């Protein structure tokens, strides 16, 4: 399986989407009720939720990192809160990149922990409390927008400009996690990543609803060092094609690709196939930072694959360089207002 999301979710709706519509209707009703009526716990410090409308990646993790950098520039101590998808630990854990493995805490938390204090917890309320106890004075929650467990002071929904919301149908007919109207009602702002047209209709709808709109791009940090290089690109992420486009934009000649499911843990046979195929054809192996952390600390041929693969690092850059700081300031202001309301009720 290349991704948890079936390919028909990302094309024009066909008979499969319509055949599953009754299940989607039930799913949507439950999701809407949960978002609208659930009792949300109040976080101990200001909280930003970085979410998306759909199942699968849209650029949440690099966006969260950009916000953490802006928070640190404001003199704050940000803390990332993650559910630790793909990891095995079921206790509240402060992530240590030098100690934990992706199998323990998940791959994305390892990337986040390189930037700032990171806690993984199946119960986000407990995780938020642990972050505050560890000294975080602003929490950046990676995903969890639809879970309705925590109140947030700012909800930034990320949308990819190439894939948009796919066929626009709710799970299981499509990739949408909850009715769009309900999601927009709880959102503070939208972030469109890239300049493709797939997200434009939703962006216009959000703007009419009075939501702030931000635009950003993913920027390579490889310095063009792959220009003219023949590569075998491999990735186990939600949207491998997005990564392959990035490789091509770096000037590499993508001779072959290997796609795996998101958060995939590689077998010895898969590792051997990648190494041996690249060696036999004279290709350079390239992958993502998220895939690389799942090989570390590598043993046996996993270590060999890590050593022979080049990572294309990316970051999210907002079109308005001041946008991340504005989001931080808006979060702090909303948190102050939330506390005043709570004190008034008390």
C-alpha atoms as a printed R data frame, in Angstrom:
    type eleno elety resid chain resno       x      y       z
1   ATOM     1    CA   UNK     A     1   0.000  0.000   0.000
2   ATOM     2    CA   UNK     A     2   1.430  3.346  -1.032
3   ATOM     3    CA   UNK     A     3  -0.684  5.400   1.343
4   ATOM     4    CA   UNK     A     4  -3.454  4.947   3.845
5   ATOM     5    CA   UNK     A     5  -5.555  7.097   1.521
6   ATOM     6    CA   UNK     A     6  -6.800  5.166  -1.540
7   ATOM     7    CA   UNK     A     7  -5.829  6.799  -4.834
8   ATOM     8    CA   UNK     A     8  -9.448  7.447  -5.886
9   ATOM     9    CA   UNK     A     9  -9.747  9.958  -3.042
10  ATOM    10    CA   UNK     A    10  -7.465 12.306  -4.959
11  ATOM    11    CA   UNK     A    11  -9.209 12.202  -8.330
12  ATOM    12    CA   UNK     A    12 -12.636 13.312  -9.521
13  ATOM    13    CA   UNK     A    13 -15.370 11.512  -7.570
14  ATOM    14    CA   UNK     A    14 -16.452  8.283  -9.272
15  ATOM    15    CA   UNK     A    15 -18.742  5.346  -8.493
16  ATOM    16    CA   UNK     A    16 -16.594  4.259  -5.555
17  ATOM    17    CA   UNK     A    17 -17.040  7.586  -3.803
18  ATOM    18    CA   UNK     A    18 -20.796  7.598  -4.404
19  ATOM    19    CA   UNK     A    19 -21.189  3.938  -3.342
20  ATOM    20    CA   UNK     A    20 -19.650  4.783   0.016
21  ATOM    21    CA   UNK     A    21 -21.708  7.937   0.503
22  ATOM    22    CA   UNK     A    22 -24.062  6.474   3.180
23  ATOM    23    CA   UNK     A    23 -21.076  5.628   5.362
24  ATOM    24    CA   UNK     A    24 -19.608  9.084   4.755
25  ATOM    25    CA   UNK     A    25 -22.877 10.703   5.810
26  ATOM    26    CA   UNK     A    26 -22.784  8.882   9.142
27  ATOM    27    CA   UNK     A    27 -19.082  9.651   9.594
28  ATOM    28    CA   UNK     A    28 -19.695 13.314   8.847
29  ATOM    29    CA   UNK     A    29 -22.570 13.594  11.296
30  ATOM    30    CA   UNK     A    30 -20.510 12.066  14.095
31  ATOM    31    CA   UNK     A    31 -17.502 14.258  13.281
32  ATOM    32    CA   UNK     A    32 -19.634 17.412  13.194
33  ATOM    33    CA   UNK     A    33 -21.321 16.632  16.501
34  ATOM    34    CA   UNK     A    34 -17.979 15.936  18.137
35  ATOM    35    CA   UNK     A    35 -16.431 19.191  16.903
36  ATOM    36    CA   UNK     A    36 -19.462 21.305  17.790
37  ATOM    37    CA   UNK     A    37 -20.548 19.828  21.123
38  ATOM    38    CA   UNK     A    38 -17.557 18.192  22.786
39  ATOM    39    CA   UNK     A    39 -16.363 19.672  26.060
40  ATOM    40    CA   UNK     A    40 -12.843 20.844  25.374
41  ATOM    41    CA   UNK     A    41 -10.264 21.083  28.132
42  ATOM    42    CA   UNK     A    42  -8.584 24.464  28.538
43  ATOM    43    CA   UNK     A    43  -4.817 24.332  27.945
44  ATOM    44    CA   UNK     A    44  -2.581 25.720  30.692
45  ATOM    45    CA   UNK     A    45  -0.735 28.028  28.248
46  ATOM    46    CA   UNK     A    46  -1.551 29.565  24.832
47  ATOM    47    CA   UNK     A    47  -2.104 26.887  22.195
48  ATOM    48    CA   UNK     A    48  -1.885 26.900  18.393
49  ATOM    49    CA   UNK     A    49  -3.358 23.945  16.521
50  ATOM    50    CA   UNK     A    50  -1.808 23.219  13.132
51  ATOM    51    CA   UNK     A    51  -4.262 20.968  11.326
52  ATOM    52    CA   UNK     A    52  -5.629 20.177   7.903
53  ATOM    53    CA   UNK     A    53  -8.953 19.400   6.292
54  ATOM    54    CA   UNK     A    54  -8.036 15.953   5.022
55  ATOM    55    CA   UNK     A    55  -6.380 12.663   5.833
56  ATOM    56    CA   UNK     A    56  -2.749 12.728   4.760
57  ATOM    57    CA   UNK     A    57   0.045 15.251   4.675
58  ATOM    58    CA   UNK     A    58  -0.401 18.866   3.704
59  ATOM    59    CA   UNK     A    59   2.718 20.379   5.253
60  ATOM    60    CA   UNK     A    60   1.711 20.551   8.923
61  ATOM    61    CA   UNK     A    61   5.076 19.569  10.394
62  ATOM    62    CA   UNK     A    62   7.272 22.150   8.574
63  ATOM    63    CA   UNK     A    63   4.567 24.744   9.292
64  ATOM    64    CA   UNK     A    64   4.700 23.902  12.995
65  ATOM    65    CA   UNK     A    65   8.487 24.278  12.907
66  ATOM    66    CA   UNK     A    66   8.203 27.714  11.247
67  ATOM    67    CA   UNK     A    67   5.829 28.827  14.003
68  ATOM    68    CA   UNK     A    68   8.165 27.526  16.698
69  ATOM    69    CA   UNK     A    69  11.004 29.556  15.199
70  ATOM    70    CA   UNK     A    70   8.800 32.641  15.274
71  ATOM    71    CA   UNK     A    71   7.886 31.952  18.905
72  ATOM    72    CA   UNK     A    72  11.546 31.644  19.881
73  ATOM    73    CA   UNK     A    73  12.279 34.917  18.095
74  ATOM    74    CA   UNK     A    74   9.625 36.457  20.401
75  ATOM    75    CA   UNK     A    75  11.548 35.172  23.431
76  ATOM    76    CA   UNK     A    76   9.093 32.355  24.109
77  ATOM    77    CA   UNK     A    77   9.757 28.696  24.856
78  ATOM    78    CA   UNK     A    78   7.545 26.729  22.432
79  ATOM    79    CA   UNK     A    79   6.589 23.128  22.978
80  ATOM    80    CA   UNK     A    80   5.264 20.716  20.372
81  ATOM    81    CA   UNK     A    81   2.382 18.407  21.218
82  ATOM    82    CA   UNK     A    82   1.960 15.277  19.102
83  ATOM    83    CA   UNK     A    83  -0.037 12.118  19.413
84  ATOM    84    CA   UNK     A    84   3.052 10.212  18.227
85  ATOM    85    CA   UNK     A    85   1.400  8.410  15.340
86  ATOM    86    CA   UNK     A    86   3.471  5.431  14.260
87  ATOM    87    CA   UNK     A    87   5.169  5.087  17.643
88  ATOM    88    CA   UNK     A    88   4.631  2.361  20.216
89  ATOM    89    CA   UNK     A    89   4.881  4.282  23.509
90  ATOM    90    CA   UNK     A    90   1.517  4.784  25.198
91  ATOM    91    CA   UNK     A    91   2.723  6.937  28.095
92  ATOM    92    CA   UNK     A    92   3.311 10.681  28.118
93  ATOM    93    CA   UNK     A    93   6.891 11.088  26.906
94  ATOM    94    CA   UNK     A    94   9.312 13.966  26.407
95  ATOM    95    CA   UNK     A    95  11.021 13.122  23.133
96  ATOM    96    CA   UNK     A    96  14.805 12.787  23.203
97  ATOM    97    CA   UNK     A    97  16.172 12.632  19.617
98  ATOM    98    CA   UNK     A    98  19.394 11.138  20.932
99  ATOM    99    CA   UNK     A    99  17.619  8.302  22.689
100 ATOM   100    CA   UNK     A   100  14.238  7.576  21.148
101 ATOM   101    CA   UNK     A   101  13.588  5.875  17.833
102 ATOM   102    CA   UNK     A   102  10.763  6.397  15.374
103 ATOM   103    CA   UNK     A   103   9.320  3.056  16.443
104 ATOM   104    CA   UNK     A   104   9.010  4.493  19.965
105 ATOM   105    CA   UNK     A   105   7.630  7.993  19.445
106 ATOM   106    CA   UNK     A   106   6.855  8.320  15.732
107 ATOM   107    CA   UNK     A   107   8.877  9.933  12.969
108 ATOM   108    CA   UNK     A   108   7.400 13.447  12.995
109 ATOM   109    CA   UNK     A   109   8.010 14.004  16.736
110 ATOM   110    CA   UNK     A   110  11.690 13.191  16.190
111 ATOM   111    CA   UNK     A   111  11.877 15.948  13.574
112 ATOM   112    CA   UNK     A   112  10.023 18.370  15.843
113 ATOM   113    CA   UNK     A   113  12.252 17.558  18.812
114 ATOM   114    CA   UNK     A   114  15.275 18.783  16.886
115 ATOM   115    CA   UNK     A   115  13.691 22.235  16.951
116 ATOM   116    CA   UNK     A   116  12.025 22.508  20.369
117 ATOM   117    CA   UNK     A   117  10.686 20.672  23.402
118 ATOM   118    CA   UNK     A   118   8.359 17.909  22.171
119 ATOM   119    CA   UNK     A   119   5.914 15.694  24.046
120 ATOM   120    CA   UNK     A   120   4.015 12.722  22.634
121 ATOM   121    CA   UNK     A   121   0.865 11.593  24.366
122 ATOM   122    CA   UNK     A   122  -2.204  9.657  23.321
123 ATOM   123    CA   UNK     A   123  -4.265 11.990  25.553
124 ATOM   124    CA   UNK     A   124  -3.567 15.483  24.319
125 ATOM   125    CA   UNK     A   125  -4.857 17.068  27.531
126 ATOM   126    CA   UNK     A   126  -2.203 15.248  29.554
127 ATOM   127    CA   UNK     A   127   0.418 16.114  26.972
128 ATOM   128    CA   UNK     A   128  -0.396 19.821  27.182
129 ATOM   129    CA   UNK     A   129  -0.076 19.732  30.956
130 ATOM   130    CA   UNK     A   130   3.286 17.993  30.695
131 ATOM   131    CA   UNK     A   131   4.581 20.607  28.266
132 ATOM   132    CA   UNK     A   132   3.593 23.388  30.639
133 ATOM   133    CA   UNK     A   133   5.266 21.537  33.515
134 ATOM   134    CA   UNK     A   134   8.427 21.284  31.392
135 ATOM   135    CA   UNK     A   135   8.463 25.063  30.969
136 ATOM   136    CA   UNK     A   136   6.736 25.603  27.622
137 ATOM   137    CA   UNK     A   137   4.899 28.925  27.530
138 ATOM   138    CA   UNK     A   138   3.210 28.324  24.173
139 ATOM   139    CA   UNK     A   139   2.079 24.986  22.728
140 ATOM   140    CA   UNK     A   140   2.051 24.132  19.037
141 ATOM   141    CA   UNK     A   141  -0.178 21.102  18.513
142 ATOM   142    CA   UNK     A   142   0.707 19.127  15.386
143 ATOM   143    CA   UNK     A   143  -2.658 17.803  14.131
144 ATOM   144    CA   UNK     A   144  -5.617 17.102  16.406
145 ATOM   145    CA   UNK     A   145  -7.915 19.791  14.982
146 ATOM   146    CA   UNK     A   146 -10.876 17.420  14.580
147 ATOM   147    CA   UNK     A   147 -10.328 15.547  17.864
148 ATOM   148    CA   UNK     A   148 -12.069 18.254  19.951
149 ATOM   149    CA   UNK     A   149 -10.084 17.326  23.072
150 ATOM   150    CA   UNK     A   150  -8.435 20.680  23.703
151 ATOM   151    CA   UNK     A   151  -9.562 24.258  23.230
152 ATOM   152    CA   UNK     A   152  -7.145 26.180  21.049
153 ATOM   153    CA   UNK     A   153  -6.416 29.877  20.859
154 ATOM   154    CA   UNK     A   154  -5.530 29.792  17.174
155 ATOM   155    CA   UNK     A   155  -6.361 27.076  14.636
156 ATOM   156    CA   UNK     A   156  -4.330 27.207  11.427
157 ATOM   157    CA   UNK     A   157  -5.532 24.792   8.750
158 ATOM   158    CA   UNK     A   158  -2.938 23.894   6.135
159 ATOM   159    CA   UNK     A   159  -4.004 23.023   2.593
160 ATOM   160    CA   UNK     A   160  -1.815 21.854  -0.267
161 ATOM   161    CA   UNK     A   161  -2.357 23.836  -3.470
162 ATOM   162    CA   UNK     A   162  -1.882 20.798  -5.750
163 ATOM   163    CA   UNK     A   163  -4.018 18.156  -4.020
164 ATOM   164    CA   UNK     A   164  -6.479 20.489  -2.313
165 ATOM   165    CA   UNK     A   165  -9.198 18.423  -0.612
166 ATOM   166    CA   UNK     A   166  -9.136 15.667  -3.232
167 ATOM   167    CA   UNK     A   167 -12.574 14.635  -4.459
168 ATOM   168    CA   UNK     A   168 -14.146 16.709  -1.684
169 ATOM   169    CA   UNK     A   169 -15.984 13.772  -0.107
170 ATOM   170    CA   UNK     A   170 -15.887 12.721   3.531
171 ATOM   171    CA   UNK     A   171 -14.152  9.566   4.770
172 ATOM   172    CA   UNK     A   172 -14.543  6.812   3.527
173 ATOM   173    CA   UNK     A   173 -15.758  8.265   0.188
174 ATOM   174    CA   UNK     A   174 -12.899 10.753   0.172
175 ATOM   175    CA   UNK     A   175 -10.158 12.275   2.306
176 ATOM   176    CA   UNK     A   176 -12.124 15.011   4.122
177 ATOM   177    CA   UNK     A   177 -12.108 14.502   7.901
178 ATOM   178    CA   UNK     A   178 -15.273 16.412   8.833
179 ATOM   179    CA   UNK     A   179 -17.845 18.569   7.016
180 ATOM   180    CA   UNK     A   180 -16.076 21.590   5.554
181 ATOM   181    CA   UNK     A   181 -18.580 24.042   7.064
182 ATOM   182    CA   UNK     A   182 -17.893 22.699  10.559
183 ATOM   183    CA   UNK     A   183 -14.156 22.773  10.036
184 ATOM   184    CA   UNK     A   184 -14.250 26.361   8.787
185 ATOM   185    CA   UNK     A   185 -16.375 27.415  11.742
186 ATOM   186    CA   UNK     A   186 -13.689 26.250  14.169
187 ATOM   187    CA   UNK     A   187 -10.727 27.498  12.103
188 ATOM   188    CA   UNK     A   188  -8.990 30.804  12.730
189 ATOM   189    CA   UNK     A   189  -7.021 30.979   9.488
190 ATOM   190    CA   UNK     A   190  -5.967 28.959   6.446
191 ATOM   191    CA   UNK     A   191  -2.474 28.478   5.069
192 ATOM   192    CA   UNK     A   192  -2.212 27.637   1.386
193 ATOM   193    CA   UNK     A   193   1.111 25.968   0.599
194 ATOM   194    CA   UNK     A   194   2.225 26.436  -3.004
195 ATOM   195    CA   UNK     A   195   0.640 28.335  -5.862
196 ATOM   196    CA   UNK     A   196  -1.399 25.625  -7.589
197 ATOM   197    CA   UNK     A   197  -5.139 26.046  -8.207
198 ATOM   198    CA   UNK     A   198  -6.593 23.046  -6.337
199 ATOM   199    CA   UNK     A   199  -7.184 24.932  -3.087
200 ATOM   200    CA   UNK     A   200  -8.516 28.160  -4.580
201 ATOM   201    CA   UNK     A   201 -12.230 27.381  -4.301
202 ATOM   202    CA   UNK     A   202 -11.921 26.537  -0.623
203 ATOM   203    CA   UNK     A   203  -9.712 29.571  -0.010
204 ATOM   204    CA   UNK     A   204 -12.374 31.838  -1.518
205 ATOM   205    CA   UNK     A   205 -15.029 30.210   0.663
206 ATOM   206    CA   UNK     A   206 -12.904 30.714   3.766
207 ATOM   207    CA   UNK     A   207 -12.230 34.343   2.873
208 ATOM   208    CA   UNK     A   208 -15.969 34.988   2.483
209 ATOM   209    CA   UNK     A   209 -16.407 33.510   5.968
210 ATOM   210    CA   UNK     A   210 -13.961 36.084   7.316
211 ATOM   211    CA   UNK     A   211 -11.028 33.743   7.883
212 ATOM   212    CA   UNK     A   212  -7.498 35.065   7.542
213 ATOM   213    CA   UNK     A   213  -5.612 33.615   4.561
214 ATOM   214    CA   UNK     A   214  -1.866 33.039   4.466
215 ATOM   215    CA   UNK     A   215   0.255 31.724   1.611
216 ATOM   216    CA   UNK     A   216   3.582 29.905   1.835
217 ATOM   217    CA   UNK     A   217   5.933 27.742  -0.211
218 ATOM   218    CA   UNK     A   218   8.097 24.784   0.649
219 ATOM   219    CA   UNK     A   219  11.691 25.750  -0.017
220 ATOM   220    CA   UNK     A   220  14.536 23.305  -0.600
221 ATOM   221    CA   UNK     A   221  17.650 23.638   1.506
222 ATOM   222    CA   UNK     A   222  19.866 21.453  -0.703
223 ATOM   223    CA   UNK     A   223  21.585 24.298  -2.546
224 ATOM   224    CA   UNK     A   224  21.006 22.759  -5.976
225 ATOM   225    CA   UNK     A   225  23.589 20.044  -5.354
226 ATOM   226    CA   UNK     A   226  21.501 17.430  -7.196
227 ATOM   227    CA   UNK     A   227  21.438 19.252 -10.512
228 ATOM   228    CA   UNK     A   228  21.877 16.733 -13.344
229 ATOM   229    CA   UNK     A   229  22.230 13.768 -10.966
230 ATOM   230    CA   UNK     A   230  20.405 10.527 -11.839
231 ATOM   231    CA   UNK     A   231  18.494  9.436  -8.769
232 ATOM   232    CA   UNK     A   232  16.303  6.743  -7.308
233 ATOM   233    CA   UNK     A   233  13.900  8.676  -5.101
234 ATOM   234    CA   UNK     A   234  12.183  6.818  -2.278
235 ATOM   235    CA   UNK     A   235   9.629  7.999   0.269
236 ATOM   236    CA   UNK     A   236   7.187  6.662   2.839
237 ATOM   237    CA   UNK     A   237   5.027  9.746   3.346
238 ATOM   238    CA   UNK     A   238   1.389 10.645   2.750
239 ATOM   239    CA   UNK     A   239   2.073 12.273  -0.643
240 ATOM   240    CA   UNK     A   240   5.206 10.787  -2.243
241 ATOM   241    CA   UNK     A   241   4.506 12.537  -5.551
242 ATOM   242    CA   UNK     A   242   4.949 15.884  -3.839
243 ATOM   243    CA   UNK     A   243   8.437 14.834  -2.787
244 ATOM   244    CA   UNK     A   244   9.279 13.587  -6.277
245 ATOM   245    CA   UNK     A   245   8.263 16.965  -7.701
246 ATOM   246    CA   UNK     A   246  10.608 18.615  -5.221
247 ATOM   247    CA   UNK     A   247  13.446 16.324  -6.346
248 ATOM   248    CA   UNK     A   248  12.836 17.253  -9.983
249 ATOM   249    CA   UNK     A   249  12.706 20.940  -9.077
250 ATOM   250    CA   UNK     A   250  16.151 20.487  -7.518
251 ATOM   251    CA   UNK     A   251  17.403 19.610 -11.014
252 ATOM   252    CA   UNK     A   252  17.791 15.880 -10.414
253 ATOM   253    CA   UNK     A   253  16.919 13.330 -13.089
254 ATOM   254    CA   UNK     A   254  14.419 11.004 -11.401
255 ATOM   255    CA   UNK     A   255  15.069  7.668 -13.094
256 ATOM   256    CA   UNK     A   256  13.044  5.552 -10.638
257 ATOM   257    CA   UNK     A   257  10.867  5.976  -7.575
258 ATOM   258    CA   UNK     A   258   9.843  3.726  -4.683
259 ATOM   259    CA   UNK     A   259   6.756  4.706  -2.667
260 ATOM   260    CA   UNK     A   260   5.718  3.285   0.681
261 ATOM   261    CA   UNK     A   261   2.857  3.980   3.095
262 ATOM   262    CA   UNK     A   262   3.054  6.926   5.459
263 ATOM   263    CA   UNK     A   263   5.165  6.186   8.580
264 ATOM   264    CA   UNK     A   264   6.290  2.906   6.972
265 ATOM   265    CA   UNK     A   265   8.925  0.860   8.791
266 ATOM   266    CA   UNK     A   266  11.175 -0.760   6.204
267 ATOM   267    CA   UNK     A   267  11.822 -4.478   5.982
268 ATOM   268    CA   UNK     A   268  15.257 -5.919   5.286
269 ATOM   269    CA   UNK     A   269  14.129 -6.934   1.801
270 ATOM   270    CA   UNK     A   270  12.892 -3.426   0.993
271 ATOM   271    CA   UNK     A   271  16.129 -1.913   2.236
272 ATOM   272    CA   UNK     A   272  18.195 -4.366   0.216
273 ATOM   273    CA   UNK     A   273  16.149 -3.693  -2.914
274 ATOM   274    CA   UNK     A   274  16.767  0.053  -2.673
275 ATOM   275    CA   UNK     A   275  20.501 -0.313  -2.096
276 ATOM   276    CA   UNK     A   276  21.056 -2.979  -4.725
277 ATOM   277    CA   UNK     A   277  18.945 -1.338  -7.419
278 ATOM   278    CA   UNK     A   278  20.680  2.017  -7.012
279 ATOM   279    CA   UNK     A   279  24.110  0.353  -7.074
280 ATOM   280    CA   UNK     A   280  23.359 -1.719 -10.190
281 ATOM   281    CA   UNK     A   281  22.141  1.317 -12.155
282 ATOM   282    CA   UNK     A   282  24.523  3.906 -10.795
283 ATOM   283    CA   UNK     A   283  21.738  5.997  -9.255
284 ATOM   284    CA   UNK     A   284  22.014  8.258  -6.241
285 ATOM   285    CA   UNK     A   285  19.473  7.490  -3.515
286 ATOM   286    CA   UNK     A   286  17.444 10.466  -2.264
287 ATOM   287    CA   UNK     A   287  14.756 10.607   0.410
288 ATOM   288    CA   UNK     A   288  12.996 12.824   2.938
289 ATOM   289    CA   UNK     A   289  14.095 13.822   6.424
290 ATOM   290    CA   UNK     A   290  11.040 12.039   7.786
291 ATOM   291    CA   UNK     A   291  12.080  8.772   6.124
292 ATOM   292    CA   UNK     A   292  15.669  9.139   7.272
293 ATOM   293    CA   UNK     A   293  14.728  9.336  10.956
294 ATOM   294    CA   UNK     A   294  13.005  5.966  10.635
295 ATOM   295    CA   UNK     A   295  16.384  4.440   9.703
296 ATOM   296    CA   UNK     A   296  18.235  5.929  12.665
297 ATOM   297    CA   UNK     A   297  19.913  4.533  14.620
298 ATOM   298    CA   UNK     A   298  20.381  2.066  11.812
299 ATOM   299    CA   UNK     A   299  21.600 -1.500  12.132
300 ATOM   300    CA   UNK     A   300  22.849 -3.726   9.364
301 ATOM   301    CA   UNK     A   301  21.751 -2.621   5.930
302 ATOM   302    CA   UNK     A   302  19.495  0.072   7.399
303 ATOM   303    CA   UNK     A   303  22.652  1.915   8.420
304 ATOM   304    CA   UNK     A   304  24.021  1.362   4.911
305 ATOM   305    CA   UNK     A   305  20.857  2.781   3.331
306 ATOM   306    CA   UNK     A   306  21.012  5.810   5.627
307 ATOM   307    CA   UNK     A   307  24.649  6.403   4.727
308 ATOM   308    CA   UNK     A   308  24.018  6.102   0.984
309 ATOM   309    CA   UNK     A   309  20.843  8.211   0.835
310 ATOM   310    CA   UNK     A   310  20.852 11.958   0.474
311 ATOM   311    CA   UNK     A   311  18.149 13.900   2.258
312 ATOM   312    CA   UNK     A   312  16.368 16.838   0.675
313 ATOM   313    CA   UNK     A   313  15.565 19.149   3.559
314 ATOM   314    CA   UNK     A   314  12.671 21.572   3.169
315 ATOM   315    CA   UNK     A   315  11.182 24.401   5.152
316 ATOM   316    CA   UNK     A   316   7.980 26.405   4.890
317 ATOM   317    CA   UNK     A   317   8.430 30.084   4.063
318 ATOM   318    CA   UNK     A   318   5.470 32.423   4.254
319 ATOM   319    CA   UNK     A   319   4.971 34.925   1.445
320 ATOM   320    CA   UNK     A   320   4.612 37.521   4.199
321 ATOM   321    CA   UNK     A   321   7.746 37.116   6.339
322 ATOM   322    CA   UNK     A   322   5.903 38.682   9.278
323 ATOM   323    CA   UNK     A   323   3.011 36.189   9.123
324 ATOM   324    CA   UNK     A   324   4.378 33.646  11.648
325 ATOM   325    CA   UNK     A   325   4.990 36.418  14.179
326 ATOM   326    CA   UNK     A   326   1.463 37.735  13.587
327 ATOM   327    CA   UNK     A   327   0.063 34.267  14.274
328 ATOM   328    CA   UNK     A   328   2.058 34.031  17.514
329 ATOM   329    CA   UNK     A   329   0.831 37.460  18.628
330 ATOM   330    CA   UNK     A   330  -2.793 36.596  17.768
331 ATOM   331    CA   UNK     A   331  -2.483 33.378  19.772
332 ATOM   332    CA   UNK     A   332  -1.166 35.199  22.821
333 ATOM   333    CA   UNK     A   333  -3.940 37.790  22.591
334 ATOM   334    CA   UNK     A   334  -6.622 35.098  22.282
335 ATOM   335    CA   UNK     A   335  -5.195 33.242  25.278
336 ATOM   336    CA   UNK     A   336  -5.308 36.414  27.391
337 ATOM   337    CA   UNK     A   337  -8.930 36.948  26.401
338 ATOM   338    CA   UNK     A   338  -9.736 33.316  27.205
339 ATOM   339    CA   UNK     A   339  -8.272 33.663  30.715
340 ATOM   340    CA   UNK     A   340 -10.170 36.892  31.316
341 ATOM   341    CA   UNK     A   341 -13.426 35.197  30.359
342 ATOM   342    CA   UNK     A   342 -12.639 32.268  32.650
343 ATOM   343    CA   UNK     A   343 -11.832 34.596  35.546
344 ATOM   344    CA   UNK     A   344 -15.027 36.540  34.931
345 ATOM   345    CA   UNK     A   345 -17.061 33.369  35.150
346 ATOM   346    CA   UNK     A   346 -15.263 32.427  38.323
